[in-house]
Amino acid sequence: MSSPKEKAESFRALHVPGQPLVLFNIWDPGSAKAVAAGGARAIATGSWSVANANGYADGERMPLDLAIDNLLRIVLAVDLPVSVDVESGYGRTPDAVGQTIDRTIKAGAIGCNLEDSFPEDGRLREIVDQVKRIEHARKSADAGNVAYFINARTDVFFQAIPPAHDDATLADALERARAYADAGANGLFVPGLTDETLIARLAAASPLPLNIMVVKETPSLSKLAQLGVARVSHGPSPYLTMMKALEEAARDNARAAG
């Protein structure tokens, strides 16, 4: 596997409901190499981890130039499809989002996560506004002549804690899924959703393959497969696990030296 076109087609084919693609999210070339060596079929960055590893908070506070440079080095480090988390697209306008996607393609990415909330405060964008942003992303992706995978993230389940997730929340997610699919998205990412019944209903009704993020309350991988999930992301947990292990090792070393 070498050309961007081949990587993009391979990545898209990995999204099979009931046989989820598992992405152990990475943050730099070193972590990408480690995950690739562990048998991963694809590589995906997580914006929170990338930002924190470079001394920034999440929410597009890390400069885009630095994010693109980091992406390029990751792409050069592994011979696997690489999807990049660009948060809300690093742009106040749909055209700016399209320019961001173009830059990711030129850096070698074959897909992205594109969320529908404002990075500064987490408020949801209106559907019509997010549709325009996805449309411009799709236009840039198609111009890149690769089967670029736009994973449309909706944060509707982040607006309330899980006990408040109900039929209305599900209906909101489905409305956005249909609109985003019509705009050119290829996948639906719903972080914050952990209820098995709602996951199954969303997977069955969504026009896009469903992506779930692993948190403490998330059902097991085998259960997610049974529920029809097509993609499972680990988000910031791999980075947090590694940093905790590093801190503990450093503390043990300091104690031994003292």
Secondary structure, 3 states (H helix, E strand, C coil): CCCHHHHHHHHHHCCCCCCCEEECCECCHHHHHHHHHCCCCCEEECHHHHHHHCCCCCCCCCCHHHHHHHHHHHHHHCCCCEEEECCCCCCCCHHHHHHHHHHHHHCCCCEEEEECECCCCCCECCHHHHHHHHHHHHHHHHHCCCCCEEEEECCHHHCCCHHHCCHHHHHHHHHHHHHHHHHCCCEEECCCCCCHHHHHHHHHHCCCCEEEECCCCCCCHHHHHHCCCCEEECCCHHHHHHHHHHHHHHHHHHHHHC
